[in-house]
Amino acid sequence: MSYEPLALTPELHQYLLDHSTPPDQVTAELIAETRAALPGEASMQVAPEQAAFLRLLTSLMGVRQAVEVGTFTGLSSLSIARGLAEGGKVTCFDISEEFTGIARRYWKRAGVEDRIELRVGPAAERLRELPSEAYLDLVFIDADKAGYPTYWNELVPRVRPGGVLLVDNVLWSGRVLDPRSEDDRTITTFNDLARDDPRVELVILPIADGLTMARRRNG
């Protein structure tokens, strides 16, 4: 029996959103402010369904230790923080004081600022400050694409067996099928790297611009 992939039209995408738990007021206002204040950069914000997925997955896994690379205005970190188990923490890495200034306001409004640690600076360097043992339950990578291999190789050893890594934008608006630019090839090279990494098992989910979900193997 053959399977025909589903074409996610704008109308079907709206149906998907309409039949998912809607964003609360703080989340909705963060999405709206980002789009209004930063129209040129707003596409860097995770999609609403990704935000909901992050919160639900974090809660289902009972995550206590999480890391995010690429915080922007804070929607993904807000979602992870809200799903954390009691006493949990998410450590965020970003290079922008401007964008994360918005994030800080909304973390405070949502009452989760005590669950989030923000480290501003190049993540390729600052990730090395983390403990070297395998202690992380969840990782979310959504930053500069050229840095993906570095972030991956810094974080996979720090994820506990059974822990999960999520990597955004891995379908790259479909350009992975015919990579022509350096940016296109950066993503396809990373996708090959992740697929061939014996430390994990993974699947690419067709959420927004493509989301790799990788589970750290035992041993």
Backbone as a chain_set.jsonl record, in Angstrom:
{"seq": "MSYEPLALTPELHQYLLDHSTPPDQVTAELIAETRAALPGEASMQVAPEQAAFLRLLTSLMGVRQAVEVGTFTGLSSLSIARGLAEGGKVTCFDISEEFTGIARRYWKRAGVEDRIELRVGPAAERLRELPSEAYLDLVFIDADKAGYPTYWNELVPRVRPGGVLLVDNVLWSGRVLDPRSEDDRTITTFNDLARDDPRVELVILPIADGLTMARRRNG", "coords": {"N": [[0.847, -1.197, 0.0], [0.68, 2.104, -0.981], [1.763, 5.337, 0.203], [0.656, 8.587, 0.286], [2.12, 11.645, 0.819], [0.833, 14.226, 2.945], [-0.305, 17.312, 1.808], [0.261, 20.327, 3.245], [-1.722, 22.785, 3.204], [-2.323, 26.393, 3.417], [-4.908, 26.692, 4.461], [-5.401, 24.214, 5.662], [-3.377, 24.25, 7.532], [-4.284, 26.345, 9.163], [-6.568, 25.126, 10.148], [-5.375, 23.126, 11.652], [-4.18, 24.723, 13.661], [-6.482, 25.828, 14.771], [-7.601, 23.658, 15.995], [-5.962, 22.909, 18.004], [-4.702, 23.329, 21.374], [-5.139, 26.637, 22.23], [-2.817, 29.479, 22.21], [-2.024, 31.035, 25.341], [-2.729, 34.265, 26.889], [-0.288, 35.647, 27.434], [1.559, 34.323, 25.78], [0.348, 34.763, 23.258], [0.537, 37.546, 23.11], [3.296, 37.908, 23.105], [3.981, 36.703, 20.665], [2.603, 38.463, 18.957], [3.834, 40.964, 19.551], [6.473, 40.481, 18.728], [6.135, 40.097, 15.976], [5.175, 42.624, 15.253], [7.083, 44.493, 16.189], [9.484, 43.598, 15.171], [9.495, 43.103, 12.254], [11.202, 42.338, 10.178], [12.696, 40.311, 11.238], [10.988, 38.524, 12.375], [10.43, 35.991, 11.406], [12.232, 34.341, 12.587], [11.143, 33.517, 14.919], [9.761, 30.725, 16.609], [7.144, 28.647, 15.283], [3.66, 28.841, 16.26], [2.569, 26.247, 16.701], [4.888, 24.795, 17.102], [5.779, 25.913, 19.494], [3.754, 25.03, 21.228], [4.192, 22.273, 21.001], [6.773, 22.042, 22.099], [6.311, 22.744, 24.784], [4.515, 20.724, 25.562], [5.986, 18.351, 25.075], [8.167, 18.739, 26.798], [6.858, 18.654, 29.255], [5.743, 16.043, 29.184], [8.046, 14.498, 29.225], [9.044, 15.024, 31.699], [11.062, 16.915, 32.118], [13.977, 18.182, 33.647], [16.417, 19.384, 33.292], [17.403, 21.472, 30.801], [18.596, 22.776, 27.662], [18.823, 25.555, 25.532], [19.726, 26.739, 22.37], [19.861, 29.669, 20.802], [17.733, 31.99, 21.323], [16.23, 34.293, 20.699], [13.313, 36.204, 20.835], [12.181, 34.78, 22.858], [10.034, 32.866, 22.779], [10.241, 30.038, 22.44], [11.843, 29.298, 24.654], [10.213, 30.167, 26.731], [8.099, 28.377, 26.411], [9.347, 25.901, 26.901], [10.189, 26.345, 29.556], [7.738, 26.529, 30.88], [6.888, 23.912, 30.774], [8.586, 22.484, 32.384], [9.614, 20.157, 34.938], [9.096, 20.243, 38.535], [11.39, 22.391, 40.049], [13.002, 22.459, 37.826], [15.249, 23.621, 35.168], [16.074, 25.743, 32.435], [18.737, 26.488, 30.394], [19.744, 29.14, 28.474], [21.174, 30.224, 25.401], [22.316, 32.973, 23.603], [23.162, 35.666, 21.328], [22.21, 38.233, 21.334], [21.437, 41.099, 23.072], [19.354, 42.843, 22.619], [17.161, 41.401, 21.423], [16.774, 39.375, 23.358], [16.103, 40.958, 25.454], [13.4, 41.51, 25.112], [12.485, 38.917, 25.496], [13.104, 38.521, 28.23], [11.247, 40.205, 29.499], [8.812, 38.922, 28.973], [9.226, 36.406, 30.101], [9.235, 37.146, 32.757], [6.638, 38.169, 33.025], [5.195, 35.806, 32.685], [5.911, 34.472, 34.91], [8.087, 32.724, 35.039], [10.73, 33.352, 35.167], [12.559, 32.557, 37.073], [13.195, 30.021, 36.368], [14.807, 30.084, 34.222], [17.978, 30.526, 32.823], [19.927, 32.873, 31.275], [22.55, 33.101, 29.022], [24.583, 35.286, 27.505], [26.371, 35.592, 24.546], [28.784, 34.132, 22.239], [27.624, 31.014, 21.362], [29.117, 28.789, 20.618], [31.393, 29.008, 22.101], [30.466, 29.414, 24.73], [28.939, 27.178, 25.361], [30.771, 25.361, 26.199], [31.119, 25.892, 28.813], [29.299, 24.434, 30.2], [28.536, 21.619, 32.373], [30.435, 18.638, 31.796], [29.425, 16.095, 31.896], [26.866, 13.625, 31.047], [23.95, 14.919, 31.379], [21.73, 16.337, 30.544], [18.262, 16.581, 29.839], [16.777, 17.585, 27.733], [17.349, 19.262, 24.66], [17.246, 22.133, 22.62], [17.877, 23.381, 19.494], [18.163, 26.224, 17.631], [19.464, 28.281, 15.937], [22.129, 30.165, 14.383], [22.766, 28.667, 11.299], [25.193, 27.73, 10.328], [26.523, 27.139, 12.613], [25.398, 24.814, 13.556], [26.609, 22.101, 13.404], [28.699, 22.377, 15.295], [27.29, 23.049, 17.674], [25.724, 20.759, 17.943], [27.7, 18.745, 18.306], [28.859, 19.596, 20.67], [26.74, 19.289, 22.418], [25.455, 16.739, 22.227], [27.065, 14.787, 23.683], [26.457, 15.653, 26.221], [23.878, 15.04, 26.74], [21.677, 12.952, 28.45], [21.329, 9.322, 28.346], [18.476, 8.418, 26.569], [17.572, 10.977, 26.613], [16.537, 13.917, 24.719], [17.183, 15.621, 21.663], [16.286, 18.471, 19.851], [16.153, 19.98, 16.686], [15.814, 22.804, 14.736], [14.441, 23.982, 11.566], [15.295, 22.166, 9.591], [14.359, 21.305, 7.146], [14.399, 23.49, 5.585], [12.725, 25.2, 4.029], [12.156, 23.473, 1.955], [14.369, 23.505, 0.326], [16.343, 21.692, 0.759], [16.091, 19.612, -0.989], [17.178, 20.411, -3.362], [19.864, 21.683, -3.075], [21.46, 24.724, -3.528], [22.706, 27.102, -2.725], [25.26, 28.253, -0.392], [24.155, 28.332, 2.175], [22.045, 26.517, 1.872], [23.459, 24.138, 1.483], [24.747, 23.97, 3.892], [22.711, 23.195, 5.66], [21.949, 20.681, 4.555], [24.32, 19.282, 4.857], [24.515, 19.247, 7.648], [22.216, 17.718, 8.228], [22.945, 15.243, 7.17], [25.104, 14.672, 8.834], [23.806, 14.428, 11.36], [22.039, 12.284, 10.853], [23.858, 10.196, 10.444], [25.076, 9.871, 12.865], [26.091, 7.718, 15.292], [25.398, 7.893, 17.926], [22.798, 8.579, 18.345], [19.261, 8.046, 17.672], [16.915, 9.057, 15.229], [14.263, 11.147, 13.905], [12.869, 13.165, 11.324], [10.501, 15.582, 11.741], [7.638, 16.908, 10.122], [7.066, 19.611, 11.035], [6.344, 22.975, 10.94], [9.194, 24.433, 9.641], [10.501, 22.053, 9.49], [11.625, 19.732, 11.832], [14.089, 18.157, 13.516], [14.066, 15.361, 15.593], [15.817, 13.805, 17.955], [16.914, 10.997, 19.762], [18.994, 10.204, 22.437], [21.045, 7.433, 22.422], [21.479, 4.499, 24.519], [24.568, 3.829, 26.12]], "CA": [[0.0, 0.0, 0.0], [1.484, 3.314, -1.074], [1.347, 6.438, 1.067], [0.821, 9.896, -0.341], [2.298, 12.66, 1.858], [-0.204, 15.238, 3.038], [0.083, 18.685, 1.476], [-0.255, 21.217, 4.285], [-2.123, 24.068, 2.634], [-2.595, 27.4, 4.445], [-6.209, 26.429, 5.08], [-5.251, 23.063, 6.545], [-2.553, 24.708, 8.652], [-5.15, 27.097, 10.057], [-7.414, 24.13, 10.811], [-4.502, 22.528, 12.662], [-4.07, 25.656, 14.779], [-7.798, 26.003, 15.379], [-7.966, 22.462, 16.741], [-4.957, 22.681, 19.037], [-4.88, 24.228, 22.501], [-4.689, 27.964, 21.772], [-1.859, 30.174, 23.08], [-2.609, 31.883, 26.363], [-2.592, 35.689, 26.599], [1.118, 36.046, 27.419], [2.151, 33.777, 24.554], [-0.224, 35.468, 22.117], [1.072, 38.907, 23.065], [4.693, 37.803, 22.703], [3.973, 36.47, 19.217], [2.161, 39.69, 18.294], [4.85, 42.01, 19.682], [7.612, 40.13, 17.882], [5.776, 40.361, 14.582], [4.981, 44.057, 15.043], [8.294, 45.258, 16.474], [10.632, 43.073, 14.425], [8.943, 42.445, 11.063], [12.248, 41.754, 9.365], [13.302, 39.157, 11.914], [9.952, 37.735, 13.049], [10.439, 34.606, 10.94], [13.105, 33.556, 13.468], [10.332, 33.009, 16.029], [9.174, 29.415, 16.335], [5.727, 28.669, 14.96], [2.814, 28.564, 17.434], [2.438, 24.814, 16.955], [6.156, 24.36, 17.681], [5.771, 26.325, 20.896], [2.882, 24.098, 21.945], [4.872, 20.975, 21.012], [7.878, 22.12, 23.058], [5.777, 22.711, 26.151], [3.921, 19.415, 25.818], [7.042, 17.35, 25.148], [8.915, 18.975, 28.034], [6.032, 18.157, 30.351], [5.62, 14.586, 29.079], [9.328, 13.89, 29.569], [9.451, 15.372, 33.054], [12.386, 17.53, 31.962], [14.505, 18.997, 34.742], [17.58, 20.123, 32.798], [17.271, 21.717, 29.364], [19.437, 23.809, 27.057], [18.346, 26.119, 24.273], [20.691, 27.55, 21.629], [19.092, 30.549, 19.929], [16.562, 32.334, 22.128], [15.482, 35.346, 20.029], [12.467, 36.941, 21.771], [11.839, 33.973, 24.023], [8.844, 32.015, 22.729], [10.58, 28.636, 22.665], [12.286, 29.123, 26.041], [9.012, 30.302, 27.549], [7.348, 27.13, 26.298], [10.09, 24.862, 27.629], [10.151, 26.657, 30.991], [6.407, 26.218, 31.41], [6.699, 22.47, 30.843], [9.585, 21.854, 33.242], [9.246, 19.552, 36.218], [9.39, 21.064, 39.705], [12.817, 22.61, 40.25], [13.726, 22.366, 36.57], [15.91, 24.818, 34.66], [16.531, 25.788, 31.048], [19.847, 27.411, 30.175], [19.582, 29.673, 27.12], [22.335, 30.864, 24.802], [22.001, 33.863, 22.487], [24.156, 36.733, 21.213], [21.558, 39.537, 21.23], [20.802, 41.717, 24.24], [18.118, 43.481, 22.178], [16.079, 40.425, 21.277], [16.508, 38.696, 24.625], [15.445, 41.913, 26.344], [11.966, 41.221, 24.98], [12.266, 37.619, 26.137], [13.123, 38.666, 29.681], [9.976, 40.799, 29.941], [7.735, 37.937, 28.924], [9.497, 35.389, 31.119], [8.793, 37.694, 34.039], [5.168, 38.216, 33.015], [4.678, 34.451, 32.811], [6.313, 33.93, 36.205], [9.031, 31.608, 34.889], [12.098, 33.854, 35.047], [13.443, 31.835, 37.989], [13.518, 28.717, 35.771], [15.586, 30.332, 33.006], [19.271, 31.203, 32.915], [20.345, 33.361, 29.961], [23.976, 33.374, 28.867], [24.743, 36.043, 26.263], [27.697, 35.446, 23.97], [28.856, 33.079, 21.219], [27.297, 29.709, 21.951], [30.192, 27.834, 20.35], [32.329, 29.125, 23.214], [29.836, 29.368, 26.038], [28.47, 25.827, 25.646], [31.847, 24.622, 26.869], [31.017, 26.157, 30.248], [28.365, 23.485, 30.801], [29.15, 20.388, 32.871], [30.779, 17.737, 30.698], [28.746, 14.805, 32.007], [25.6, 13.478, 30.329], [22.931, 15.262, 32.375], [20.612, 17.082, 29.963], [17.074, 15.848, 29.405], [16.235, 18.138, 26.491], [18.102, 20.31, 23.979], [16.591, 22.725, 21.453], [18.823, 24.174, 18.714], [17.49, 27.046, 16.617], [20.351, 29.435, 15.883], [22.804, 30.27, 13.093], [22.828, 27.317, 10.744], [26.589, 27.326, 10.2], [26.966, 26.64, 13.909], [24.699, 23.59, 13.957], [27.483, 20.962, 13.73], [29.405, 22.648, 16.552], [26.343, 22.931, 18.792], [25.373, 19.347, 18.029], [28.799, 17.959, 18.867], [29.037, 20.004, 22.058], [25.604, 18.946, 23.275], [25.102, 15.309, 22.25], [27.67, 14.079, 24.821], [25.921, 16.159, 27.487], [22.495, 14.562, 26.856], [21.612, 11.64, 29.112], [20.671, 8.289, 27.559], [17.035, 8.615, 26.557], [17.266, 12.391, 26.44], [16.107, 14.292, 23.372], [17.648, 16.844, 21.016], [15.421, 18.995, 18.793], [16.877, 20.923, 15.842], [14.818, 23.467, 13.885], [14.723, 24.448, 10.195], [16.088, 21.169, 8.889], [13.862, 21.127, 5.78], [14.913, 24.694, 4.906], [11.727, 25.601, 3.022], [12.198, 22.524, 0.851], [15.572, 23.635, -0.498], [17.224, 20.537, 0.972], [15.96, 18.717, -2.139], [18.002, 20.929, -4.452], [20.695, 22.705, -2.433], [22.248, 25.489, -4.487], [23.511, 28.111, -2.052], [26.057, 27.775, 0.732], [23.232, 28.096, 3.289], [21.34, 25.261, 1.593], [24.389, 23.016, 1.691], [25.008, 23.905, 5.33], [21.647, 22.39, 6.27], [22.01, 19.284, 4.103], [25.5, 18.681, 5.489], [24.168, 18.94, 9.039], [21.254, 16.61, 8.252], [23.713, 14.011, 6.966], [25.866, 14.462, 10.065], [22.918, 13.938, 12.406], [21.543, 10.954, 10.469], [24.926, 9.208, 10.521], [25.66, 9.879, 14.202], [25.67, 6.477, 15.955], [25.014, 8.147, 19.312], [21.377, 8.918, 18.419], [18.284, 7.633, 16.667], [16.178, 10.3, 14.994], [13.256, 11.298, 12.858], [12.549, 14.544, 10.984], [9.063, 15.824, 11.801], [7.246, 18.013, 9.238], [6.48, 20.705, 11.809], [6.872, 24.266, 10.486], [10.241, 24.308, 8.629], [11.189, 20.791, 9.703], [12.174, 19.623, 13.181], [14.719, 16.887, 13.845], [13.882, 14.887, 16.967], [16.814, 12.755, 18.13], [16.993, 10.402, 21.099], [20.334, 9.7, 22.748], [21.063, 5.993, 22.676], [22.206, 4.009, 25.685], [25.925, 3.405, 25.83]], "C": [[0.879, 1.243, 0.0], [0.906, 4.399, -0.165], [1.652, 7.745, 0.377], [0.971, 10.948, 0.758], [1.216, 13.735, 1.786], [0.357, 16.61, 2.686], [-0.562, 19.627, 2.487], [-0.519, 22.59, 3.681], [-2.307, 25.096, 3.738], [-3.904, 27.153, 5.179], [-6.125, 25.254, 6.059], [-4.387, 23.408, 7.752], [-3.389, 25.494, 9.651], [-6.079, 26.163, 10.821], [-6.634, 23.463, 11.946], [-4.402, 23.42, 13.888], [-5.392, 25.79, 15.526], [-8.207, 24.814, 16.251], [-6.841, 21.996, 17.668], [-5.259, 23.624, 20.198], [-4.335, 25.602, 22.13], [-3.65, 28.567, 22.721], [-2.596, 30.972, 24.147], [-2.282, 33.349, 26.056], [-1.126, 36.118, 26.511], [1.796, 35.568, 26.135], [1.656, 34.523, 23.334], [0.343, 36.874, 21.987], [2.552, 38.915, 22.688], [4.797, 37.584, 21.196], [3.633, 37.76, 18.48], [3.215, 40.781, 18.383], [6.045, 41.729, 18.784], [7.322, 40.444, 16.423], [5.669, 41.845, 14.293], [6.291, 44.831, 15.178], [9.477, 44.844, 15.612], [10.163, 42.378, 13.143], [9.998, 41.785, 10.191], [12.861, 40.498, 9.936], [12.273, 38.19, 12.48], [9.921, 36.285, 12.606], [11.362, 33.73, 11.78], [12.339, 33.0, 14.669], [9.76, 31.65, 15.662], [7.682, 29.569, 16.052], [4.895, 28.362, 16.205], [2.683, 27.084, 17.736], [3.742, 24.221, 17.488], [6.225, 24.711, 19.161], [4.922, 25.372, 21.731], [3.537, 22.722, 22.068], [5.996, 20.964, 22.039], [7.377, 22.021, 24.494], [5.24, 21.327, 26.494], [4.994, 18.343, 25.967], [7.845, 17.501, 26.436], [8.163, 18.421, 29.232], [5.943, 16.635, 30.348], [6.898, 13.879, 29.521], [9.743, 14.143, 31.014], [10.808, 16.05, 33.096], [12.746, 18.377, 33.176], [15.69, 19.848, 34.294], [17.477, 20.24, 31.276], [18.245, 22.8, 28.932], [18.793, 24.247, 25.757], [19.481, 26.942, 23.653], [19.911, 28.36, 20.602], [17.765, 30.898, 20.579], [15.655, 33.35, 21.458], [14.621, 36.081, 21.061], [11.799, 36.048, 22.816], [10.643, 33.048, 23.951], [9.178, 30.561, 23.027], [11.027, 28.394, 24.103], [11.131, 29.266, 27.015], [8.232, 28.995, 27.565], [8.027, 26.003, 27.059], [9.987, 25.095, 29.137], [8.806, 26.294, 31.606], [6.162, 24.724, 31.544], [7.63, 21.756, 31.802], [8.974, 21.224, 34.492], [9.632, 20.495, 37.351], [10.901, 21.162, 39.911], [13.646, 22.571, 38.988], [14.293, 23.7, 36.114], [16.23, 24.656, 33.191], [17.602, 26.862, 30.939], [19.827, 27.826, 28.712], [20.85, 30.385, 26.665], [21.892, 31.707, 23.616], [23.054, 34.971, 22.466], [23.548, 38.117, 21.29], [20.948, 39.984, 22.555], [19.46, 42.331, 23.855], [16.963, 42.485, 22.133], [15.745, 39.757, 22.611], [15.963, 39.644, 25.682], [13.936, 41.756, 26.301], [11.648, 39.915, 25.701], [12.184, 37.755, 27.65], [11.8, 39.24, 30.218], [8.861, 39.769, 29.982], [7.976, 36.767, 29.869], [8.991, 35.86, 32.473], [7.274, 37.727, 34.108], [4.562, 36.84, 33.238], [5.064, 33.802, 34.136], [7.285, 32.771, 36.119], [10.485, 32.074, 34.845], [13.067, 33.124, 35.969], [13.833, 30.462, 37.45], [14.469, 28.845, 34.583], [16.88, 31.051, 33.344], [19.697, 31.583, 31.503], [21.834, 33.657, 29.978], [24.182, 34.023, 27.498], [26.192, 35.957, 25.806], [27.693, 34.324, 22.957], [28.641, 31.698, 21.824], [28.398, 28.686, 21.729], [31.227, 27.855, 21.468], [31.643, 28.855, 24.55], [29.26, 27.989, 26.377], [29.519, 25.017, 26.398], [31.876, 24.886, 28.373], [30.116, 25.151, 30.959], [29.109, 22.287, 31.372], [29.369, 19.398, 31.734], [30.029, 16.409, 30.756], [27.409, 14.815, 31.256], [24.445, 13.695, 31.306], [21.689, 15.921, 31.789], [19.478, 16.153, 29.538], [16.616, 16.288, 28.018], [17.139, 19.244, 25.979], [17.265, 20.808, 22.814], [17.584, 23.654, 20.774], [18.068, 24.902, 17.609], [18.268, 28.358, 16.499], [20.978, 29.518, 14.493], [23.1, 28.877, 12.551], [24.265, 26.818, 10.584], [27.124, 26.743, 11.498], [26.354, 25.313, 14.313], [25.643, 22.418, 14.26], [28.239, 21.155, 15.044], [28.492, 22.476, 17.744], [25.966, 21.47, 19.021], [26.476, 18.558, 18.747], [29.161, 18.374, 20.287], [27.955, 19.419, 22.956], [25.253, 17.46, 23.3], [25.774, 14.587, 23.415], [27.11, 14.499, 26.169], [24.46, 15.742, 27.702], [22.505, 13.163, 27.456], [21.03, 10.6, 28.151], [19.15, 8.413, 27.686], [16.62, 10.061, 26.446], [17.073, 12.738, 24.967], [16.765, 15.593, 22.929], [16.669, 17.207, 19.913], [16.202, 20.042, 18.018], [15.906, 21.48, 14.807], [15.366, 23.782, 12.489], [15.487, 23.443, 9.348], [15.536, 20.808, 7.505], [14.102, 22.375, 4.931], [14.027, 25.116, 3.736], [11.766, 24.713, 1.782], [13.477, 22.554, 0.035], [16.588, 22.517, -0.249], [17.163, 19.562, -0.205], [16.844, 19.143, -3.304], [18.892, 22.045, -3.917], [21.609, 23.406, -3.44], [23.168, 26.498, -3.819], [24.333, 27.474, -0.937], [25.17, 27.484, 1.935], [22.483, 26.776, 3.106], [22.233, 24.066, 1.924], [24.77, 22.869, 3.161], [23.981, 23.016, 6.018], [21.741, 20.935, 5.844], [23.215, 18.569, 4.704], [25.207, 18.332, 6.941], [23.212, 17.752, 9.108], [21.945, 15.267, 8.047], [24.501, 13.659, 8.219], [24.99, 13.851, 11.154], [22.429, 12.52, 12.094], [22.591, 9.873, 10.707], [25.573, 9.127, 11.898], [25.189, 8.638, 14.961], [25.208, 6.684, 17.39], [23.52, 8.374, 19.47], [20.569, 8.11, 17.419], [17.349, 8.816, 16.469], [15.13, 10.161, 13.909], [13.108, 12.795, 12.584], [11.033, 14.682, 10.937], [8.708, 17.008, 10.899], [6.469, 19.094, 9.981], [7.144, 22.001, 11.361], [7.927, 24.032, 9.405], [11.068, 23.038, 8.809], [11.899, 20.76, 11.029], [12.765, 18.223, 13.362], [14.495, 16.573, 15.323], [14.784, 13.668, 17.133], [16.847, 12.286, 19.578], [18.385, 9.838, 21.322], [20.241, 8.22, 23.106], [21.756, 5.685, 24.0], [23.607, 3.605, 25.267], [26.667, 4.359, 24.93]], "O": [[1.723, 1.413, 0.88], [-0.275, 4.379, 0.184], [2.777, 7.98, -0.064], [0.05, 11.134, 1.554], [0.751, 14.099, 0.707], [1.389, 17.015, 3.22], [-1.788, 19.713, 2.572], [0.363, 23.448, 3.654], [-2.436, 24.715, 4.902], [-3.996, 27.381, 6.385], [-6.703, 25.295, 7.144], [-4.629, 22.924, 8.857], [-3.224, 25.329, 10.859], [-6.349, 26.379, 12.002], [-7.152, 23.262, 13.044], [-4.523, 22.948, 15.019], [-5.42, 25.856, 16.755], [-9.053, 24.946, 17.135], [-6.787, 20.831, 18.06], [-5.986, 24.604, 20.033], [-3.17, 25.714, 21.749], [-3.603, 28.211, 23.898], [-3.667, 31.521, 23.889], [-1.621, 33.635, 25.057], [-0.759, 36.873, 25.611], [2.519, 36.324, 25.486], [2.448, 34.883, 22.463], [0.6, 37.342, 20.877], [3.011, 39.84, 22.019], [5.616, 38.217, 20.53], [4.287, 38.113, 17.499], [3.472, 41.463, 17.392], [6.573, 42.641, 18.149], [8.168, 40.994, 15.719], [6.032, 42.289, 13.203], [6.576, 45.719, 14.376], [10.372, 45.648, 15.352], [10.41, 41.185, 12.966], [9.722, 40.781, 9.535], [13.472, 39.709, 9.215], [12.64, 37.142, 13.012], [9.437, 35.427, 13.344], [11.288, 32.504, 11.698], [12.834, 32.11, 15.361], [9.323, 31.443, 14.53], [7.042, 30.507, 16.528], [5.379, 27.688, 17.114], [2.684, 26.693, 18.903], [3.713, 23.25, 18.245], [6.672, 23.908, 19.98], [5.33, 24.958, 22.816], [3.447, 22.08, 23.114], [6.158, 19.988, 22.772], [7.949, 21.304, 25.315], [5.481, 20.816, 27.588], [4.927, 17.518, 26.878], [8.168, 16.51, 27.09], [8.752, 17.798, 30.116], [6.056, 16.006, 31.4], [6.849, 12.802, 30.115], [10.697, 13.535, 31.498], [11.611, 15.796, 33.994], [11.945, 19.173, 33.666], [15.936, 20.915, 34.856], [17.466, 19.238, 30.561], [18.664, 23.634, 29.734], [18.287, 23.432, 24.985], [20.117, 27.744, 24.336], [19.367, 27.806, 19.647], [16.779, 30.182, 20.405], [14.436, 33.288, 21.621], [15.15, 36.539, 22.073], [10.947, 36.51, 23.574], [10.258, 32.484, 24.975], [8.464, 29.912, 23.792], [10.637, 27.397, 24.711], [11.078, 28.559, 28.021], [7.76, 28.56, 28.615], [7.374, 25.241, 27.773], [9.73, 24.164, 29.901], [8.75, 25.804, 32.734], [5.32, 24.305, 32.338], [7.49, 20.553, 32.019], [7.966, 21.691, 35.022], [10.402, 21.434, 37.15], [11.601, 20.15, 39.943], [14.873, 22.641, 39.057], [13.892, 24.762, 36.591], [16.611, 23.574, 32.744], [17.393, 28.005, 31.345], [19.884, 26.983, 27.817], [21.513, 31.061, 27.451], [21.183, 31.226, 22.732], [23.752, 35.193, 23.455], [24.287, 39.102, 21.312], [20.054, 39.329, 23.091], [18.529, 42.344, 24.661], [15.915, 42.71, 22.738], [14.574, 39.595, 22.953], [15.421, 39.2, 26.695], [13.266, 41.856, 27.328], [10.658, 39.823, 26.428], [11.302, 37.176, 28.283], [11.304, 38.809, 31.259], [8.06, 39.746, 30.917], [7.02, 36.192, 30.389], [8.402, 35.095, 33.237], [6.686, 37.358, 35.125], [3.533, 36.713, 33.902], [4.599, 32.707, 34.451], [7.319, 31.923, 37.01], [11.377, 31.289, 34.525], [14.264, 33.07, 35.689], [14.708, 29.806, 38.014], [14.888, 27.842, 34.006], [16.881, 32.053, 34.058], [19.815, 30.72, 30.633], [22.321, 34.379, 30.848], [23.981, 33.387, 26.463], [27.118, 36.215, 26.575], [26.688, 33.625, 22.824], [29.395, 31.271, 22.697], [28.597, 27.803, 22.564], [31.865, 26.841, 21.749], [32.184, 28.148, 25.4], [29.107, 27.661, 27.554], [29.186, 24.097, 27.145], [32.569, 24.192, 29.118], [30.165, 25.029, 32.183], [30.204, 21.966, 30.909], [28.564, 19.335, 30.805], [29.999, 15.674, 29.768], [26.897, 15.87, 30.883], [24.013, 12.759, 31.98], [20.683, 16.049, 32.487], [19.703, 15.09, 28.96], [16.131, 15.479, 27.227], [17.637, 20.062, 26.752], [16.646, 20.017, 22.102], [18.079, 24.599, 21.387], [17.422, 24.282, 16.764], [17.787, 29.413, 16.91], [20.416, 28.997, 13.529], [23.619, 28.018, 13.264], [24.523, 25.619, 10.692], [28.064, 25.948, 11.489], [26.756, 24.737, 15.324], [25.484, 21.786, 15.304], [28.401, 20.209, 15.816], [28.864, 21.83, 18.724], [25.9, 21.008, 20.16], [26.205, 17.801, 19.679], [29.72, 17.572, 21.035], [28.213, 19.091, 24.114], [24.788, 16.971, 24.329], [25.096, 13.82, 24.098], [27.27, 13.782, 27.156], [23.873, 16.06, 28.737], [23.258, 12.295, 27.015], [20.304, 10.966, 27.226], [18.616, 8.501, 28.792], [15.448, 10.355, 26.21], [17.406, 11.949, 24.083], [16.89, 16.539, 23.706], [16.267, 16.348, 19.127], [16.847, 20.902, 18.618], [15.254, 20.723, 14.087], [16.576, 23.839, 12.27], [16.253, 23.838, 8.469], [16.188, 20.073, 6.763], [14.017, 22.322, 3.704], [14.497, 25.354, 2.624], [11.441, 25.162, 0.683], [13.662, 21.725, -0.856], [17.581, 22.41, -0.968], [18.086, 18.769, -0.398], [17.214, 18.317, -4.139], [18.705, 23.212, -4.259], [22.421, 22.769, -4.113], [24.283, 26.729, -4.287], [24.13, 26.313, -0.583], [25.394, 26.503, 2.644], [22.308, 26.014, 4.056], [21.8, 23.109, 2.566], [25.079, 21.77, 3.62], [24.331, 22.185, 6.856], [21.625, 20.04, 6.681], [23.138, 17.382, 5.024], [25.592, 17.266, 7.421], [23.377, 16.874, 9.954], [21.579, 14.272, 8.673], [24.562, 12.497, 8.62], [25.378, 12.874, 11.795], [22.409, 11.66, 12.974], [22.258, 8.763, 11.123], [26.533, 8.379, 12.077], [23.998, 8.517, 15.247], [24.684, 5.76, 18.011], [23.01, 8.367, 20.59], [21.105, 7.564, 16.455], [17.019, 9.51, 17.431], [15.114, 9.212, 13.125], [13.209, 13.605, 13.505], [10.363, 13.979, 10.18], [9.413, 18.016, 10.913], [5.352, 19.444, 9.599], [8.369, 22.116, 11.397], [7.602, 23.486, 8.35], [12.202, 22.957, 8.336], [12.691, 21.652, 11.334], [12.039, 17.229, 13.362], [14.711, 17.42, 16.189], [14.546, 12.624, 16.526], [16.813, 13.097, 20.503], [18.897, 9.084, 20.494], [19.464, 7.816, 23.972], [22.513, 6.499, 24.529], [23.802, 3.091, 24.166], [27.83, 4.122, 24.603]]}, "num_chains": 1, "name": "protein.A"}
